[in-house]
Amino acid sequence: MNRSDALKMFGLGDDATPSDVKSAYRELAQIMHPDRFAGNNRLQERATEQFKRLQEAYEVLKDAPGPSAQAAGGRTSRSAAAAARTGDADPRIAGIRAARIQLVEQREVAFDQRRNALGFIVVGVLAAFFLRRFAVAAALGSTAALWGIVQLVSTQRLITTLGEHLDRLKVEERRVRDEASS
């Protein structure tokens, strides 16, 4: 991975400072950390892969030299500060959008898991009911229904958490846009 790829992953421009990199890394690490998905092995594996890529990108950016302090050229301090603010806003918004895309994908996977859990519940209850004369089959049906209920509860909790994170990202994006426009 090179500096350009790492900056793109962080949603930053070529003029990103070390503090921009550190801030973007912290935000993305909070969003992608695998421990947040401890209840779901599939999502935790995906988050682990993404988090490894995030750490690799951070190592590249941390070790690579950043932009020079002379980048502002002959601007006055006020115009340089305004340019820095608008320059930071677009990469931050891009980073927020990238995080939202990933969260939406994770939420779609959770919706699929919830559908599967409902299927387990329905099939398990029907099997337990219609096969109640056969103790082993009824027990298997009851077990499937119970497993579906456990999956449904944990998946619903994950969907709720992802929804809350998406809401926070919307608020953050609005704040960054307002900050950039003022």
C-alpha positions as CSV (number, residue, x, y, z in Angstrom):
1,M,0.0,0.0,0.0
2,N,1.3,3.4,-0.9
3,R,0.7,6.9,0.6
4,S,-2.0,7.7,-2.0
5,D,-4.0,4.5,-1.3
6,A,-3.7,5.1,2.4
7,L,-4.9,8.7,2.2
8,K,-7.8,7.5,0.0
9,M,-8.7,4.9,2.6
10,F,-8.7,7.6,5.3
11,G,-10.7,10.0,3.1
12,L,-7.9,12.5,3.2
13,G,-6.3,14.7,0.6
14,D,-2.6,14.8,-0.3
15,D,-2.1,17.8,1.9
16,A,-3.2,16.0,5.1
17,T,-1.1,16.7,8.1
18,P,0.0,14.1,10.7
19,S,-2.7,15.4,13.1
20,D,-5.4,14.9,10.3
21,V,-4.1,11.4,9.8
22,K,-4.2,10.6,13.5
23,S,-7.7,12.1,13.8
24,A,-9.0,10.1,10.8
25,Y,-7.4,6.9,12.1
26,R,-9.1,7.3,15.5
27,E,-12.5,7.9,13.9
28,L,-12.2,5.0,11.6
29,A,-10.8,2.7,14.3
30,Q,-13.8,3.4,16.5
31,I,-16.2,2.6,13.6
32,M,-14.4,-0.5,12.3
33,H,-13.0,-2.1,15.5
34,P,-13.7,-5.9,15.5
35,D,-14.7,-5.9,19.2
36,R,-17.8,-4.0,18.3
37,F,-19.1,-7.1,16.4
38,A,-18.3,-9.7,19.0
39,G,-21.8,-11.2,18.8
40,N,-21.5,-11.9,15.1
41,N,-18.6,-14.0,13.8
42,R,-19.1,-13.1,10.2
43,L,-19.2,-9.4,10.8
44,Q,-16.3,-9.7,13.2
45,E,-14.2,-11.4,10.6
46,R,-14.9,-8.7,8.0
47,A,-14.2,-6.0,10.6
48,T,-10.9,-7.7,11.5
49,E,-9.8,-7.7,7.8
50,Q,-10.8,-4.0,7.4
51,F,-9.1,-3.1,10.7
52,K,-5.9,-4.8,9.5
53,R,-6.0,-2.7,6.3
54,L,-6.7,0.4,8.4
55,Q,-3.7,-0.3,10.6
56,E,-1.5,-1.0,7.5
57,A,-2.6,2.4,6.0
58,Y,-1.9,4.2,9.3
59,E,1.6,2.7,9.4
60,V,2.3,3.9,5.8
61,L,1.0,7.4,6.6
62,K,2.8,7.5,10.0
63,D,6.1,6.6,8.5
64,A,5.8,8.5,5.3
65,P,6.7,12.2,5.3
66,G,3.7,14.6,5.2
67,P,3.2,17.7,3.2
68,S,5.7,20.6,3.8
69,A,4.8,23.5,5.9
70,Q,5.4,25.7,2.8
71,A,2.3,24.4,1.1
72,A,0.4,27.5,1.9
73,G,2.8,29.6,-0.2
74,G,2.5,33.4,0.1
75,R,-1.1,33.4,1.5
76,T,-2.0,35.4,4.5
77,S,-2.7,33.5,7.7
78,R,-6.4,34.2,7.4
79,S,-6.7,32.8,3.8
80,A,-4.4,29.9,4.7
81,A,-6.7,29.0,7.6
82,A,-9.8,29.3,5.4
83,A,-8.2,27.1,2.7
84,A,-7.2,24.5,5.3
85,R,-10.7,24.4,6.7
86,T,-12.3,23.8,3.3
87,G,-9.6,21.4,2.3
88,D,-10.1,19.4,5.5
89,A,-13.9,19.3,5.1
90,D,-14.0,17.5,1.8
91,P,-11.7,14.6,2.9
92,R,-13.5,14.3,6.3
93,I,-16.9,14.2,4.5
94,A,-15.4,11.5,2.1
95,G,-14.3,9.6,5.2
96,I,-17.7,9.9,6.8
97,R,-19.3,8.7,3.6
98,A,-17.0,5.7,3.3
99,A,-17.7,4.8,6.9
100,R,-21.5,5.1,6.3
101,I,-21.2,2.9,3.2
102,Q,-19.5,0.2,5.3
103,L,-22.0,0.5,8.1
104,V,-24.9,0.2,5.6
105,E,-23.3,-2.9,4.1
106,Q,-22.9,-4.4,7.6
107,R,-26.5,-3.5,8.4
108,E,-27.7,-5.3,5.2
109,V,-25.8,-8.4,6.3
110,A,-27.5,-8.1,9.7
111,F,-30.9,-7.9,8.0
112,D,-30.1,-11.1,6.1
113,Q,-29.1,-12.8,9.4
114,R,-32.3,-11.6,11.0
115,R,-34.3,-13.1,8.1
116,N,-32.5,-16.3,8.5
117,A,-33.2,-16.3,12.3
118,L,-36.9,-15.8,11.6
119,G,-36.7,-18.8,9.2
120,F,-35.1,-20.9,11.9
121,I,-37.9,-19.9,14.3
122,V,-40.7,-20.7,11.9
123,V,-39.2,-24.0,10.7
124,G,-38.3,-25.0,14.2
125,V,-41.8,-24.3,15.6
126,L,-43.5,-26.1,12.7
127,A,-41.2,-29.1,13.0
128,A,-41.7,-29.3,16.7
129,F,-45.5,-29.0,16.3
130,F,-46.0,-31.4,13.5
131,L,-43.4,-33.9,14.6
132,R,-44.3,-33.9,18.3
133,R,-44.9,-37.6,18.3
134,F,-41.3,-38.2,17.4
135,A,-39.3,-37.0,20.4
136,V,-36.0,-36.5,18.7
137,A,-37.5,-34.6,15.7
138,A,-39.5,-32.4,18.1
139,A,-36.4,-31.7,20.2
140,L,-34.5,-30.7,17.1
141,G,-37.3,-28.5,16.0
142,S,-37.4,-26.8,19.4
143,T,-33.6,-26.4,19.3
144,A,-33.8,-24.7,15.9
145,A,-36.6,-22.4,17.1
146,L,-34.5,-21.5,20.2
147,W,-31.4,-20.9,18.1
148,G,-33.5,-18.6,15.9
149,I,-34.7,-16.6,18.8
150,V,-31.1,-16.2,20.1
151,Q,-30.0,-15.1,16.7
152,L,-32.9,-12.8,16.3
153,V,-32.2,-11.0,19.6
154,S,-28.5,-10.6,19.0
155,T,-29.0,-9.5,15.3
156,Q,-31.6,-7.0,16.3
157,R,-29.2,-5.5,18.9
158,L,-26.5,-5.2,16.1
159,I,-29.0,-3.6,13.7
160,T,-29.9,-1.1,16.4
161,T,-26.3,-0.3,17.2
162,L,-25.5,0.1,13.5
163,G,-28.5,2.5,13.1
164,E,-27.2,4.6,16.0
165,H,-23.8,4.8,14.4
166,L,-25.3,5.8,11.1
167,D,-27.3,8.5,12.8
168,R,-24.1,9.8,14.5
169,L,-22.3,9.9,11.2
170,K,-25.1,11.9,9.6
171,V,-24.9,14.5,12.4
172,E,-21.1,14.6,12.1
173,E,-21.4,15.1,8.3
174,R,-23.8,18.0,8.9
175,R,-21.5,19.5,11.5
176,V,-18.5,19.3,9.1
177,R,-20.5,20.8,6.2
178,D,-21.7,23.7,8.5
179,E,-18.1,24.2,9.7
180,A,-16.8,24.3,6.2
181,S,-19.5,26.8,5.0
182,S,-18.9,29.2,7.8
